[in-house]
Amino acid sequence: MDNRRALEAIALHWRLRRYNGGLGQCSIEVTRGSGAKQFYTVSTSSSYLSASDRRIIAGLGSETVVNSVVIRWPSGIIQRLANLEIDRMLKIEEPPR
């Protein structure tokens, strides 16, 4: 008998609307159902001739709800998302000004 519990997660893949030479960095705040917050900083660059993965995977443990995700884009736009489904990859694009 397998007594392992599945751990929940939500994955986000972000894309800049305006390319600015690869110098883009987003701050992402994930608020779980319990109110606990997780913070991520993702960037399009890391060092010479390399790039960072633009995906983040927010582990939720046994929680099954994400209350909200707040993304602070390099342009200064703050995007708020709510009622997100978990256990999937969400593609998020920077909204227009």
N, C-alpha and C positions, 0 to 999 in steps of 0.2 A: 504494500500500500504506500502511495506517495503522499507524504504529509507536507510537502513544500508549499509555501504560499507564493502566489504570483505577486511581484512588486509592480506597482503602477508607475507610469511615467508620461510625460508630454514632451514632444520634441518640436523645436521651432527652427525654421530655416528662413533667415531674413535676407532681403535684397534691397540695396540702395536704389532709389529712383534716379538720382543724379550722381553720376560717376565723377569723383573729384581726385583722380589720380591714385586711387587705391588707399587713400587715407581716411577710411571710414571706421568709426567705432560706435557701437550701440551699447547702452546700458539697459539691462532687462531685469525686471522685478516680477517674480512669480509668487502670488499669494495662494497658498493651499487652503483647502476647506476648513482646516483647524485654525486658520489665521496666521500660521507660520509663514515666513517670507524667505525666499531664496533670491540671491542677487547674482547676476552674471554680467561680465563685460566681454563683448566679442568684437573682434577687429578683422578688417580685410587684409591686414599685413602683419608680419611679425619680424622678419629680418631679410637680409639680402637674398634674392632669388628663392623666396619661400612665401607661403601664404598660410593663414590660419583657416581652420574649418569654420564656416559660418553657421553651423548648426549648434544648438545647445540641446541637451537632454536633461530635463529637470526630473530627477527621481522623486516620487511622491510616497514611497514606502507603501503602506497599506491604504493610504487615502485614495479616494476615488473622485475627488472634486477639486477643480482649480477655480477659485473665486475670480481671480483676475490676473492679467498680464499687462504690465506697463512697459512700453518701449520708449526710450529716449534716443531719437535719431540724431546723427551728426548735424543735421540742418537746424536742430532746435525743436523740431516737431515732437510732441509727446502723444503717443498713441495708446489708448486704453482698450483692452479686449476683455470680454466677460463671457461667461457661460461656454467655456471651451470644452470640447470633447477630449478625453484622454486616450492614451495608447494609440497615438497616431502622429504623423509628421504634418505640421501646419506650415504652409508657405505664406510668409508675411512680407508684403512690399511696403516700402515707405510711402505714406499717403501724400497727395499733392498738398501744397500750401494753400 
